[in-house]
């Protein structure tokens, strides 16, 4: 009876854990999983390294140590290729590396490893897709991930939801990405605009919409050909990515038109971003094969709640501002009024 009670209890707990992970994004699944691993197994920190990132950091650490044996861990910068739960910096990671035989660990990264200090490295693969590595720091009650362990129950549940989240992200990527530029497409724009509107209303924030059009782009297609024109659009998309933050969103709206949604940005900040993008485009030479192309862009800006109170009005006002700029001079940033 006691064993049956324990089994039922474990099932109930895993079901509760499963419910807390359902429909979460990949990063959120990792965060929720860490909270449980921390509570139940004493894990201090969980680190998730993207594919190839842990090996690269181990190698880079070895190179730095070989050249500068007296360097302090806090002075070694870490590439932004990992996600940490809790308070954990690159200094803490390199202190861990100091304790390890880096060369031996690098050889065995395909297997689960229990290291000194109770640190566990485990590779993460879903349906043959390698998603990187987890490092669990100092679990107090470590159990091997096997069929019968309590940790194994939770870990399998954790991987199941990681798999679902990863699959959803892949589907989302295919559904909402533009095939040419890999920016978001027009289908995703209403979702993000509504999301930003709700966040702005809830927190009293501003957010801005930029509507961008490439000046005289038809001339590029007519004189250089559509393949060159498509390549120029891809390069402009990269410029856009370079000019915005990770919290912002960029869309290919259609043809040579783009929309940028700047989260928590008033018209002043939006104008600075737009002007930086306009200048970078003007100063760039887009090289496609033997062709060299120079283009400019016109950008219209509208900000919530300064210019509009609904997403449809905001997008329309940004579009109108862009066309007013084009009629005025082109190669311009124009603020809605």
C-alpha positions as CSV (number, residue, x, y, z in Angstrom):
1,X,0.0,0.0,0.0
2,X,2.8,2.3,0.9
3,X,4.5,1.7,-2.5
4,X,1.2,2.2,-4.3
5,X,0.8,5.5,-2.5
6,X,4.3,6.6,-3.4
7,X,3.7,5.8,-7.1
8,X,0.4,7.7,-7.1
9,X,2.0,10.6,-5.4
10,X,4.8,10.7,-8.0
11,X,2.3,10.6,-10.8
12,X,0.3,13.4,-9.4
13,X,3.4,15.5,-8.9
14,X,4.6,14.9,-12.4
15,X,1.2,15.8,-13.8
16,X,1.3,19.1,-11.9
17,X,4.7,19.7,-13.2
18,X,3.5,18.9,-16.7
19,X,0.6,21.3,-16.4
20,X,3.0,24.1,-15.4
21,X,5.1,23.5,-18.6
22,X,2.2,23.1,-21.1
23,X,2.2,25.6,-23.9
24,X,5.3,27.4,-22.6
25,X,8.0,28.8,-24.9
26,X,11.4,27.0,-24.9
27,X,13.1,29.5,-22.5
28,X,10.1,29.4,-20.2
29,X,10.1,25.6,-20.1
30,X,13.7,25.7,-19.0
31,X,13.0,28.3,-16.3
32,X,10.0,26.3,-14.9
33,X,12.0,23.1,-15.0
34,X,14.9,24.7,-13.1
35,X,12.5,25.9,-10.4
36,X,11.5,22.3,-9.8
37,X,15.0,20.9,-10.0
38,X,16.2,23.5,-7.6
39,X,13.4,22.8,-5.1
40,X,13.4,19.0,-5.3
41,X,17.0,18.2,-6.1
42,X,19.0,21.1,-4.7
43,X,20.2,22.2,-8.1
44,X,21.7,25.7,-7.7
45,X,21.8,26.7,-11.3
46,X,20.9,25.3,-14.7
47,X,22.8,26.4,-17.8
48,X,21.6,25.8,-21.3
49,X,24.2,26.0,-24.1
50,X,23.2,26.2,-27.7
51,X,24.5,23.5,-30.1
52,X,28.3,23.7,-30.2
53,X,28.5,26.5,-27.7
54,X,29.8,24.6,-24.7
55,X,32.6,23.0,-26.8
56,X,33.6,26.4,-28.2
57,X,33.6,28.0,-24.7
58,X,35.8,25.2,-23.3
59,X,38.2,25.6,-26.2
60,X,38.3,29.4,-25.8
61,X,38.9,29.1,-22.1
62,X,41.8,26.8,-22.8
63,X,43.3,29.2,-25.3
64,X,43.0,32.1,-22.9
65,X,44.5,30.2,-20.1
66,X,47.4,29.0,-22.2
67,X,48.3,32.5,-23.3
68,X,47.5,34.3,-20.0
69,X,47.8,31.8,-17.1
70,X,47.3,34.6,-14.5
71,X,44.1,36.0,-15.9
72,X,41.1,36.2,-13.5
73,X,37.9,34.5,-14.5
74,X,35.9,37.8,-14.2
75,X,38.2,39.3,-16.9
76,X,37.3,36.6,-19.5
77,X,34.3,37.6,-21.6
78,X,31.8,34.9,-22.5
79,X,30.0,34.8,-25.8
80,X,26.2,35.2,-25.7
81,X,25.5,31.6,-26.6
82,X,24.0,30.3,-23.4
83,X,21.0,30.9,-21.1
84,X,21.4,30.9,-17.3
85,X,18.7,30.5,-14.7
86,X,19.4,32.3,-11.4
87,X,22.3,34.6,-10.7
88,X,25.1,33.1,-12.7
89,X,27.7,35.0,-14.7
90,X,30.6,34.1,-17.0
91,X,32.9,34.5,-14.0
92,X,31.1,31.7,-12.3
93,X,31.3,29.5,-15.4
94,X,35.0,30.0,-15.8
95,X,35.5,29.2,-12.1
96,X,33.8,25.9,-12.9
97,X,36.1,25.3,-15.9
98,X,39.1,25.8,-13.6
99,X,38.0,22.7,-11.7
100,X,37.6,20.5,-14.7
101,X,39.9,18.6,-17.1
102,X,38.7,20.5,-20.0
103,X,40.4,18.3,-22.7
104,X,38.7,15.1,-21.2
105,X,35.3,16.8,-20.9
106,X,35.5,18.0,-24.5
107,X,36.0,14.4,-25.7
108,X,33.0,13.1,-23.8
109,X,30.4,15.8,-24.5
110,X,28.1,13.3,-26.2
111,X,27.4,11.5,-22.9
112,X,26.0,12.4,-19.6
113,X,28.7,13.3,-17.1
114,X,28.7,13.6,-13.3
115,X,31.7,15.7,-12.4
116,X,33.3,16.7,-9.1
117,X,31.5,19.3,-7.0
118,X,28.2,17.6,-8.0
119,X,28.1,19.2,-11.4
120,X,26.3,17.4,-14.1
121,X,26.6,17.9,-17.9
122,X,24.0,16.3,-20.1
123,X,23.5,16.6,-23.8
124,X,20.0,17.5,-25.0
125,X,18.6,15.9,-28.2
126,X,15.0,15.8,-29.4
127,X,14.1,13.5,-32.3
128,X,17.7,13.5,-33.4
129,X,18.0,17.3,-33.3
130,X,20.8,18.4,-31.1
131,X,19.7,21.3,-28.9
132,X,22.9,21.8,-27.0
133,X,23.9,20.9,-23.4
134,X,22.5,21.4,-19.9
135,X,24.8,21.9,-17.0
136,X,23.2,21.4,-13.6
137,X,25.3,23.0,-10.8
138,X,25.7,21.2,-7.5
139,X,22.6,19.0,-7.2
140,X,22.3,17.8,-3.6
141,X,20.3,14.7,-4.4
142,X,21.5,13.7,-7.8
143,X,20.1,10.6,-9.3
144,X,21.0,9.1,-12.6
145,X,18.5,9.8,-15.3
146,X,17.1,6.2,-15.6
147,X,13.7,4.6,-15.9
148,X,13.1,4.2,-12.1
149,X,14.5,7.3,-10.5
150,X,12.3,10.2,-9.3
151,X,14.6,12.6,-11.2
152,X,14.1,10.5,-14.3
153,X,10.3,11.0,-14.1
154,X,10.6,14.7,-14.0
155,X,13.4,14.9,-16.5
156,X,11.4,12.8,-19.1
157,X,8.4,15.1,-18.5
158,X,10.7,18.1,-18.9
159,X,12.1,16.8,-22.2
160,X,8.7,16.0,-23.5
161,X,7.6,19.6,-23.1
162,X,10.9,20.9,-24.4
163,X,10.2,18.7,-27.5
164,X,6.7,20.2,-27.9
165,X,7.9,23.7,-27.4
166,X,10.7,23.2,-29.9
167,X,8.3,21.7,-32.4
168,X,5.9,24.7,-31.9
169,X,8.8,27.1,-32.5
170,X,9.7,25.3,-35.7
171,X,6.1,25.5,-36.9
172,X,5.8,29.1,-35.8
173,X,9.0,29.8,-37.7
174,X,7.7,28.3,-40.9
175,X,4.3,30.0,-40.5
176,X,5.4,33.4,-39.6
177,X,8.7,33.9,-41.4
178,X,9.3,35.4,-44.8
179,X,11.0,32.9,-47.0
180,X,13.3,35.5,-48.6
181,X,14.5,37.7,-45.8
182,X,13.8,35.5,-42.7
183,X,12.1,38.4,-41.1
184,X,8.6,37.9,-39.7
185,X,5.9,38.1,-42.4
186,X,2.7,40.1,-42.6
187,X,0.6,37.2,-41.0
188,X,2.4,37.7,-37.7
189,X,2.1,41.5,-37.6
190,X,-1.4,41.7,-36.1
191,X,-0.5,39.3,-33.3
192,X,2.6,41.3,-32.3
193,X,0.8,44.6,-32.6
194,X,-2.0,43.4,-30.3
195,X,0.5,42.0,-27.9
196,X,2.4,45.3,-27.7
197,X,-0.8,47.2,-27.3
198,X,-1.9,45.1,-24.3
199,X,1.5,45.5,-22.7
200,X,1.5,49.2,-23.3
201,X,-2.0,49.6,-21.7
202,X,-1.1,47.4,-18.8
203,X,2.2,49.1,-17.9
204,X,1.6,52.6,-19.3
205,X,4.3,52.3,-21.9
206,X,4.7,53.7,-25.4
207,X,5.5,51.7,-28.4
208,X,6.2,52.7,-32.0
209,X,5.6,51.4,-35.5
210,X,8.0,52.2,-38.3
211,X,6.9,51.8,-41.9
212,X,9.8,51.6,-44.3
213,X,9.8,51.6,-48.1
214,X,12.9,51.4,-50.4
215,X,13.0,54.4,-52.7
216,X,12.9,53.7,-56.5
217,X,13.2,50.0,-55.9
218,X,11.4,49.2,-59.2
219,X,14.3,50.8,-61.0
220,X,16.7,48.3,-59.3
221,X,14.6,45.4,-60.6
222,X,14.2,46.9,-64.1
223,X,17.9,47.7,-64.6
224,X,19.7,45.0,-62.5
225,X,17.2,42.2,-62.6
226,X,14.9,40.6,-60.0
227,X,17.6,38.3,-58.5
228,X,19.8,41.3,-57.7
229,X,16.8,43.1,-56.3
230,X,15.9,40.2,-54.1
231,X,19.5,40.1,-52.8
232,X,19.3,43.8,-52.0
233,X,16.2,43.2,-49.9
234,X,17.9,40.5,-48.0
235,X,20.8,42.8,-47.2
236,X,18.5,45.6,-46.1
237,X,16.8,43.1,-43.8
238,X,20.2,42.5,-42.2
239,X,20.7,46.2,-41.7
240,X,17.3,46.4,-40.0
241,X,18.2,43.5,-37.6
242,X,21.5,45.3,-36.8
243,X,19.6,48.6,-35.9
244,X,17.0,47.2,-33.6
245,X,17.0,45.5,-30.2
246,X,16.3,41.8,-29.4
247,X,12.9,42.9,-27.9
248,X,11.8,44.6,-31.1
249,X,10.2,43.0,-34.2
250,X,10.9,43.4,-37.9
251,X,8.5,42.3,-40.7
252,X,8.7,42.1,-44.4
253,X,5.3,43.7,-45.2
254,X,5.4,42.9,-48.9
255,X,7.5,43.7,-51.9
256,X,10.1,46.3,-50.8
257,X,8.1,47.4,-47.7
258,X,9.0,46.6,-44.1
259,X,7.4,47.2,-40.8
260,X,9.3,47.5,-37.5
261,X,7.6,47.4,-34.1
262,X,9.7,49.0,-31.4
263,X,8.7,47.8,-27.9
264,X,8.5,50.4,-25.1
265,X,9.8,53.2,-27.4
266,X,8.3,56.7,-27.6
267,X,8.5,58.8,-30.8
268,X,11.9,60.3,-29.8
269,X,13.6,56.9,-29.4
270,X,11.8,55.6,-32.6
271,X,13.1,58.6,-34.6
272,X,16.7,57.9,-33.5
273,X,16.4,54.3,-34.6
274,X,14.8,55.2,-37.9
275,X,17.4,57.9,-38.6
276,X,20.2,55.4,-37.8
277,X,18.7,52.9,-40.2
278,X,18.2,55.6,-42.9
279,X,21.8,56.7,-42.7
280,X,23.2,53.1,-42.7
281,X,21.2,52.3,-45.8
282,X,22.3,55.5,-47.5
283,X,25.9,54.8,-46.7
284,X,25.9,51.2,-47.8
285,X,26.9,49.7,-51.1
286,X,25.0,46.4,-51.7
287,X,27.2,44.1,-53.7
288,X,25.5,41.3,-55.6
289,X,27.9,39.4,-57.9
290,X,29.4,42.0,-60.2
291,X,26.6,44.5,-59.5
292,X,26.9,47.4,-57.0
293,X,23.7,48.9,-55.8
294,X,23.0,52.0,-53.8
295,X,19.5,52.7,-52.5
296,X,17.8,54.9,-49.9
297,X,14.7,54.4,-47.7
298,X,11.8,56.5,-46.5
299,X,10.5,55.7,-43.1
300,X,7.2,56.8,-41.4
301,X,6.8,56.7,-37.7
302,X,3.6,56.5,-35.5
303,X,3.6,56.0,-31.7
304,X,1.0,54.7,-29.3
305,X,-0.7,56.5,-27.6
306,X,0.6,59.8,-29.0
307,X,-0.7,59.3,-32.6
308,X,-3.2,56.5,-32.3
309,X,-5.1,54.4,-29.8
310,X,-5.7,51.2,-32.0
311,X,-3.2,49.0,-33.8
312,X,-5.0,49.5,-37.2
313,X,-4.8,53.3,-36.8
314,X,-1.2,53.1,-35.7
315,X,-0.1,51.1,-38.7
316,X,-2.1,53.3,-41.1
317,X,-0.6,56.5,-39.6
318,X,2.9,55.1,-40.0
319,X,2.1,54.2,-43.6
320,X,0.7,57.6,-44.3
321,X,3.7,59.3,-42.7
322,X,6.0,57.3,-44.9
323,X,4.2,58.4,-48.0
324,X,4.2,62.0,-46.9
325,X,8.0,61.7,-46.6
326,X,8.2,60.2,-50.1
327,X,6.2,63.0,-51.6
328,X,8.4,65.5,-49.7
329,X,11.9,64.3,-50.6
330,X,12.4,60.6,-50.2
331,X,15.4,59.3,-48.2
332,X,13.7,60.7,-45.1
333,X,12.3,59.9,-41.7
334,X,8.8,61.4,-41.2
335,X,6.9,61.5,-38.0
336,X,3.1,61.2,-38.0
337,X,1.1,64.2,-36.9
